[in-house]
Amino acid sequence: MKNSNMKAINGIGKACSIISQIAFVFCIVGLVSIIIVEIGILAFPMDKIKLSGTADAMVTLEAEDMDFGIRTANYHYSENNQNGFRVDVDQEGITISDDKIDFGGIWSLDVDEVESTDNGATFKLTGDFGEFNKGAIKRKLSLKMLEAFISVIATAVTLFFARRVFRELAKCETPFTETTVRNMKIFGGVLIGYGVFTGLVLTTIVAGLAVLMLAFVFAHGTDLQRESDETL
């Protein structure tokens, strides 16, 4: 006869097993969708896209003192130069310099300074839509799909090992078994790897370490239970 604590462990394990299984199925559906989209991107005849027209704009930047810097999580840095305003560092594929704005090799605008004052400058931006690099667009979209595919694969692997832990807890007579400990250690390691892979996500890494710590706690409990059984 199971006590209330064991029943709670089984119940929570069963619920988590079902949830992780549903999430895993969604990952599989996502992987199939990404593959279909990727095939569509690769098969799409980009040469059939015809663009025409020109871009022409005037941009005025004004500031009391344009000697400033801005840093964000994307490492975007802005500073002034002799002509007024300059952005040198690439951010999300966009680079701005003295005479050109480049959009990640897909398209570019020519920049000409029209007027410069002590507290600002006016620039003329011109470009030709016919100069869009359609091949670069295709490569970037394909790369984004590949990144999404790898990310979903990593998530699916994590859910797979999580379900192994929950499924064991859902049916076990005691959580202090070598199978439970082994699955928890694998799951903790996978969580840490997932946290590192997805950009050093500290919450995920800490969660992985917590699972590993619990695995060793359960390992100690397993040893104690084995000693108790042998004594009896």
C-alpha positions, 0 to 999 in steps of 0.5 A: 500500500503506497503512502500519501507521499508516494501517491503524490510523487506518482501523480505529479510524475504522471502529469509532468510526463503527459505535459512533456509528451505533448510538448515533445509532439509539438516539437516534432510538428515544429520540426516537420513544419521547418523542414517544409518551409526550408524546402520551399525556400530552397525551391523558390525561384528568386530570379522570378522576383522583379524589383524596380524603383528608387529610394530617395530620402533626406535625413536630418540629425540634430544634437547639442553634442553628438559625441556620444556612445550607445551600447546595447545587448547587440553591441551597437556603438554610435559616435560622431566624427568630423562630418557629424554622425557615424555608426561603425559597428554592425548590428543585426546585419545593418552597417552605417558608415560615412557614405553607405548604409548596408543591410547585411549585403541584401541592399544598400543606400548611398549616403551624401552629406548635404549640410553640416552645422555645429549641432547636426547634419542633413544627409541624402539617402538614395538607392535602387530597388533593382539592386536587391541581392535576392540570393542573399535574402534566400541564404539568410532565410535558409539560415534562419530556418536552420537555426530554428531547426537546431533550436527545436531539436535541442528542445526536443532532446531536453523534453525526451530526457525529462519525460524519462524521469517523469515516466519513471516517477509516475510508476515507481514504488520508491523514487530511490532507484538506480534507474531514477538516479541515472535518468535524473543525472542525464536530464540534469546534464542535458539541461545544462547543455541546453542552457549553454547552447541557447546562449548561456541562459543562467536560469536553465543552467541553474535548473540543470545543476539543481536537478544534478544535485537532486540526483546525487541526493536520490543516489544517497537515498538509494544507497541508504535504502539498499543498506536498509534492505540488506540489513532486514 
